Amino acid sequence: MASTTSTGTASPSAPVRASSRAPDDTKLALLFILPAFIGYVAFMLWPTLRGIYLSFTKYNLLTPPEFNGLDNYTRMVQDPIFWNSLKVTLWYVVLNIGFQTLFALVIAVMMQRLTQKTWLRAIVLTPYLVSNVVAAMIFIWILDYQLGIGNAVLDWIGIGRIGFLSDETWAIPTIAAINVWRHVGYTALLIFAGLQTIPETVYEAGRIDGASENRMFRSITIPLLRPILALVLIITIVGSFQVFDTVAIATQGGPGNATRVLQYYIYDLAFGRFQFGYASALSVGLLIVLMVISIAQYKLSRADTSDLD
């Protein structure tokens, strides 16, 4: 119905528009984020800040912390056991990451190219469901020098018994092998997920050009998988530097200091000798090392870019 103006002309009535403003879900989102944020502050941020503070103090848990400046860091630089622990840890990381990444890549490619059955993925992931403590105890029994079934088999075939966990030469490689067995399935599934993002049309183009499977693996799979591999390496390297459970159960840092990795040395200082200030300084040092390695690896591998773009 038209409305009449003072001049007598009719003008159409303005339509009533419904509000199109979207509801504000900010409060609801914050409510869902709040539990995770509280957990992060309570179990990650506050312990980290507290550890950094304690690294500048002399603290034995029984008396209040006593500020001592950079004494703990000076002691760390001059501590031969610290440098030996760092060397042992680096050797473990090289063995663990090298073999774990290689085996995981092979398993992931085989699952991608041969079969993608769900039950096969479950079998591959099974060792990861076993705790580090249980895995260490199982391998202690298998590799025992006198009673272990593994050494019994080696003796039967004529190789002879090997002190896998009691010999300085074999101890760290054995610890690395145990953790490779446990974690390789999880790493393989991460890489397998990355393989799913590579379009099949890329491989079809390679076949049309006459490329072999090996050539496509080198020229297509590896380059396009680079961001995922970089992420996997960062995760596994950080985790490898924090190895503790297997060492604590299987060798307790021995024989000698052959398996005294950094995490076990920090634990021994804090809860064995109650030198919480110095242990905190070592923890901060390890944190800095991991940050430098992660940032350098992220930049060098160009993990934030993909060749698919």
C-alpha positions in Angstrom: 0.0 0.0 0.0 1.5 3.4 -1.0 2.0 6.2 1.4 1.1 9.8 0.5 3.5 12.7 0.9 2.7 16.3 1.5 3.0 17.0 -2.2 0.4 14.4 -3.0 2.8 12.0 -4.6 2.8 8.4 -3.5 6.0 6.6 -2.4 6.3 2.9 -1.8 6.7 2.0 1.8 10.2 0.9 2.8 10.4 -2.9 3.4 11.2 -4.1 6.8 14.6 -6.0 6.7 15.4 -8.8 9.1 18.6 -8.5 11.0 21.4 -10.5 9.2 23.9 -10.1 12.0 25.5 -13.5 12.9 25.4 -14.5 16.6 28.5 -13.9 18.6 30.0 -17.2 19.7 33.1 -15.7 21.3 32.0 -16.4 24.9 31.0 -20.0 24.1 34.4 -20.6 22.3 36.3 -19.2 25.3 34.3 -21.5 27.6 35.4 -24.6 25.6 39.0 -23.3 25.5 39.2 -22.6 29.2 39.8 -26.1 30.5 42.7 -26.7 28.0 44.1 -23.2 28.8 44.0 -23.9 32.6 45.8 -27.3 32.0 48.4 -25.6 29.8 49.1 -22.9 32.4 49.1 -25.4 35.3 51.1 -28.2 33.8 53.2 -26.5 31.1 53.7 -22.7 31.4 54.0 -22.5 35.2 56.4 -25.4 35.6 58.6 -24.0 32.8 58.8 -20.5 34.4 59.4 -22.1 37.8 62.2 -24.2 36.4 63.8 -21.2 34.8 63.7 -19.4 38.1 65.1 -22.4 40.0 68.0 -22.7 37.6 69.4 -19.5 39.1 69.2 -20.8 42.6 70.6 -23.3 45.0 67.7 -25.5 46.0 67.4 -28.9 47.7 63.6 -29.0 48.4 64.2 -28.8 52.2 65.2 -25.2 52.4 64.0 -22.1 50.5 65.7 -21.4 47.1 68.9 -19.3 47.5 69.8 -17.2 44.5 73.3 -17.9 43.1 73.2 -16.2 39.8 74.9 -18.1 36.9 76.8 -20.6 39.2 74.6 -23.5 38.0 75.3 -22.6 34.3 79.0 -22.3 35.0 79.0 -25.6 36.7 77.2 -27.1 33.7 79.8 -25.9 31.2 82.5 -27.4 33.4 80.7 -30.7 34.2 82.3 -33.7 32.3 79.2 -35.9 33.1 77.0 -33.3 31.4 79.1 -33.3 28.2 79.2 -37.1 28.3 75.4 -37.3 28.7 75.0 -34.9 25.8 77.2 -37.0 23.6 75.4 -40.2 24.6 72.0 -38.5 23.9 73.1 -37.3 20.5 74.3 -40.8 19.6 71.0 -42.2 20.7 69.1 -39.6 18.7 71.1 -40.3 15.5 70.4 -44.0 15.8 66.8 -43.7 16.8 65.8 -41.1 14.2 67.8 -42.5 11.4 66.4 -46.1 11.6 62.9 -45.0 12.8 62.4 -42.6 9.9 63.8 -45.0 7.3 61.6 -48.0 8.5 58.6 -45.8 8.9 58.9 -44.4 5.4 59.2 -47.9 3.9 56.2 -49.2 5.9 54.1 -46.1 4.9 54.9 -46.4 1.2 54.1 -50.1 1.3 50.8 -49.5 2.9 50.1 -46.8 0.4 51.1 -48.7 -2.7 50.1 -52.3 -1.8 47.1 -52.2 0.5 45.2 -49.7 2.7 43.4 -52.2 4.9 42.4 -50.8 8.3 43.4 -54.0 10.1 46.9 -53.6 8.7 47.2 -50.1 10.2 46.0 -51.5 13.5 48.7 -54.1 13.5 51.4 -51.5 12.6 50.3 -49.3 15.5 50.1 -52.1 18.0 53.7 -51.7 19.5 52.9 -48.0 20.1 50.1 -49.1 22.4 52.6 -50.8 24.7 54.0 -48.5 27.4 57.8 -47.8 27.4 58.1 -49.5 30.8 56.5 -52.7 29.6 58.5 -52.7 26.3 61.7 -52.3 28.3 60.9 -55.1 30.7 60.0 -57.5 27.8 63.3 -56.8 26.0 65.2 -57.2 29.2 63.9 -60.7 29.4 64.4 -61.4 25.7 68.0 -60.0 25.6 69.2 -61.3 29.0 72.8 -62.6 28.6 72.1 -65.9 30.4 68.4 -66.7 30.2 67.2 -64.5 27.3 65.6 -66.3 24.4 67.3 -63.8 22.0 70.8 -64.8 23.2 69.8 -68.4 23.3 69.0 -68.2 19.5 72.2 -66.4 18.8 74.1 -69.0 20.7 72.3 -71.8 18.9 73.1 -70.5 15.4 76.8 -70.0 16.3 77.0 -66.3 16.7 77.5 -66.4 20.4 75.9 -64.5 23.3 75.9 -60.7 23.3 75.6 -58.4 26.3 73.1 -56.1 24.7 72.3 -54.1 27.8 75.5 -54.8 29.8 78.1 -54.0 27.2 79.1 -50.3 26.6 79.2 -50.8 22.9 75.8 -52.4 22.5 73.8 -50.6 25.2 72.8 -47.4 23.4 72.1 -49.1 20.1 69.9 -51.6 21.9 68.0 -48.9 23.7 67.5 -47.2 20.3 66.3 -50.4 18.7 63.8 -51.0 21.5 62.3 -47.5 21.0 62.4 -47.8 17.2 60.3 -51.0 17.5 57.8 -49.2 19.7 57.5 -45.9 17.8 58.0 -46.9 14.2 54.3 -47.8 13.7 53.1 -44.4 14.9 55.6 -42.6 12.8 54.6 -44.7 9.7 51.0 -43.7 10.2 51.9 -40.0 10.3 53.9 -40.4 7.0 51.0 -42.5 5.6 48.6 -39.6 6.3 51.0 -37.3 4.4 51.0 -39.7 1.4 47.2 -39.4 1.2 47.6 -35.7 0.4 49.6 -36.4 -2.8 47.2 -36.4 -5.8 47.1 -39.7 -7.7 47.1 -37.7 -11.0 50.7 -36.8 -10.3 51.7 -40.5 -10.3 49.5 -41.1 -13.4 51.4 -38.4 -15.2 54.7 -40.0 -14.2 53.6 -43.4 -15.6 52.5 -41.8 -18.8 56.1 -40.3 -19.1 57.5 -43.8 -18.5 58.9 -43.2 -15.0 59.6 -46.3 -12.9 58.4 -46.7 -9.4 61.9 -45.9 -8.0 62.1 -42.7 -10.1 58.6 -41.6 -9.0 59.5 -42.2 -5.4 62.6 -40.0 -5.7 61.1 -37.3 -7.9 57.5 -37.2 -6.7 56.9 -38.8 -3.4 59.9 -37.5 -1.4 59.6 -33.8 -2.7 55.9 -33.6 -2.1 56.2 -35.4 1.3 58.8 -32.9 2.5 56.5 -30.8 4.8 55.2 -33.9 6.5 58.6 -35.4 6.9 59.9 -32.2 8.4 57.1 -32.1 10.9 57.6 -35.8 11.7 61.4 -35.2 12.2 60.8 -32.3 14.5 58.4 -34.3 16.7 60.6 -37.4 16.8 63.8 -35.5 17.5 62.2 -33.6 20.4 60.8 -36.9 21.7 64.2 -38.7 21.3 66.1 -36.0 23.3 63.6 -36.7 26.2 64.3 -40.5 26.3 64.0 -41.7 29.9 61.7 -44.6 30.6 63.6 -47.3 28.7 67.0 -46.2 30.2 65.6 -46.0 33.7 64.1 -49.5 33.5 66.7 -51.3 31.4 70.1 -49.9 32.4 69.8 -47.1 35.0 72.4 -45.2 33.0 74.9 -48.0 33.0 77.2 -49.8 32.3 79.3 -47.0 33.7 77.9 -43.9 32.0 77.3 -45.5 28.7 73.5 -44.9 28.7 73.3 -41.9 31.1 71.3 -39.7 28.7 70.5 -36.1 29.6 67.0 -36.8 30.9 68.2 -39.5 33.2 71.1 -37.4 34.5 68.6 -34.6 35.3 66.3 -37.0 37.1 69.3 -38.4 39.1 70.4 -34.9 40.1 66.9 -33.8 41.1 65.4 -36.8 42.8 68.5 -38.8 43.6 70.8 -36.0 44.9 68.2 -33.3 45.6 70.1 -30.7 43.5 67.0 -29.2 42.1 68.7 -25.9 41.2 71.4 -27.5 39.1 68.9 -30.0 37.6 66.8 -27.0 36.5 69.7 -25.4 34.8 70.3 -28.6 32.8 66.7 -28.7 31.9 66.8 -25.1 30.7 69.9 -26.0 28.7 68.1 -28.9 27.1 65.1 -26.6 26.3 67.4 -24.2 24.5 69.1 -27.0 22.5 65.7 -28.3 21.4 64.4 -24.9 20.4 67.5 -24.2 18.3 67.3 -27.6 16.6 63.6 -27.3 15.9 63.8 -23.7 14.5 66.8 -24.5 12.4 65.2 -27.7 11.1 62.0 -25.9 10.3 63.7 -23.2 8.4 66.1 -25.5 6.5 63.5 -27.9 5.5 61.0 -25.2 4.4 58.3 -27.0 6.3 55.9 -24.1 5.8 55.8 -24.5 2.0 54.7 -27.3 -0.3 55.7 -28.2 -3.8 52.0 -28.8 -4.6 51.3 -25.0 -4.4 
